[in-house]
Amino acid sequence: ILRRRVRGYTRNVGEFKIGRTSTPEARSNQPDYVNAYDEMIVIYETRFIEHANEVERSLIYYFSTHDDNRNFRGGGGGPSGRAPHYVYVVRSKTLLDTIASFFK
């Protein structure tokens, strides 16, 4: 189910990345994400860091051959923070999306 959801979120986008955090709002406001991505979508929540790490690793591996995937590591790294733990997708708009938004 998660693969299907991520596939839908990553279809017809500029670039995307899968990640894990315990603070989605803070993570989405960090400069490396603000400057590169337009949207963060939380797709999974758990109390257990091991589960979040496994979901993140599995999704990154599954989408590793996708041309627009910007994950360069296998996942599961970085600080764990306190529960709950979230797995998310960040994505950027395509040039066509950006142009179309001017006419709405």
Protein Blocks (a to p, Z undefined) as FASTA:
>chain_A
ZZmmmmmmmgoifbdcddddfblklmmmpmklmmmpcbdcdfbdcfblklmmmmmmmmmm
mmmmpmklcbfbeghiajebjadddddddddddfklmmmmmmZZ
